[in-house]
Amino acid sequence: MLFQHEVGRGYAGCVDLELLEQTLADRGEPSFRARQVWGWAARGAGGYAEMTNVPAALRDTLAAEVPFSSLSLAEEARSADGTVKALFRTADGHPVEAVLMRYRDGRRSVCVSSQSGCPLTCTFCATGAMQFGRNLKPWEILDQVLHFRRLEPVDHLVFMGMGEPLLNVDHVLAAARLLPELGITHRRTTISTVGWLPALRRFVDEVEEPIRLALSLHAADPGLRSRLMPVNDRYPLPDVLAECRRYFELRHRKVFVEYVLLGGVNDSPQHARELAALLDPKIFKVNLIPYNPTGRYEGSSRDTIAPFKHVLDRARVPATVRLTRGRDIAAACGQLAATRRHITA
Ligand code: SF4
């Protein structure tokens, strides 16, 4: 399909592009029409009717034959802190969640899903406990962003929603390459991985755009990390950290380390010392994430988080405690599980 040939050169659609292209081809329309449609969508158009440089009859045809979004909105919840969580369905019925986070300094950051569910089974993660559906198409990823783009301009994006992005690396990169057209630069785009090594190597070697890398680490001790994240048995941390080092050496950009603090599990000063010993302060910057309980684990108290961070500070490992957003609507890290119970506003 045209999409597969063109996506690497920055050409794609807000809609199911394969269907769009087929519809245009069946009508003998020129190939630039798909780009016209995409341009409108990327700028936040609400539907085909707004596309004034597309002939009216064609707009009517597209409206009848090609759904404007590849996702349908099932539920939307709004947090007291301004966070918005959306639950979508793909055309074949798979649930997908995305979150818009609004910050006081004006940043508008979207957390998107790369898969419906996740085949990995990190024990602290609500997504890992749900049934895996499938990888999302590039336009299903972009449509999560465009949903919020129609509410207001957005300028940051993290691949930290449902799914392991590097298990769907081609579609994730195809979507990421188009984000600047939506107002999100590559420098403000972050792909987060648990350390899926084959695709991480490709990401380090092949991706030229300055897209940021984040590593979900959560425990420095191999045994504990394997208990929290079974993927650690398949791709051990030293190999993953070596790839992160290569990323830093090639790009001169620090790697974010995500560390979810689980009460009584990985949040003691000894755990912090192990983490500090593992991380080169030149290469890594740690985000400490207070855990949002999903049943199996407790969150860490403030009295535990402060000494943990103090250990990192003393070791001069840069670390911040992430502001938790959307906890009251189950939109915070580790809570995405497409449950109507959570998403009812
Ligand atoms: S933390 Fe990420 S990789 Fe692990 S189960 Fe959840 S979504 Fe999958």
Boltz pocket constraint, residues with backbone or C-beta under 6 A from the ligand:
constraints:
  - pocket:
      binder: B
      contacts: [[A, 117], [A, 118], [A, 119], [A, 120], [A, 121], [A, 122], [A, 125], [A, 126], [A, 127], [A, 128], [A, 129], [A, 161], [A, 162], [A, 163], [A, 164], [A, 194]]
      max_distance: 6.0
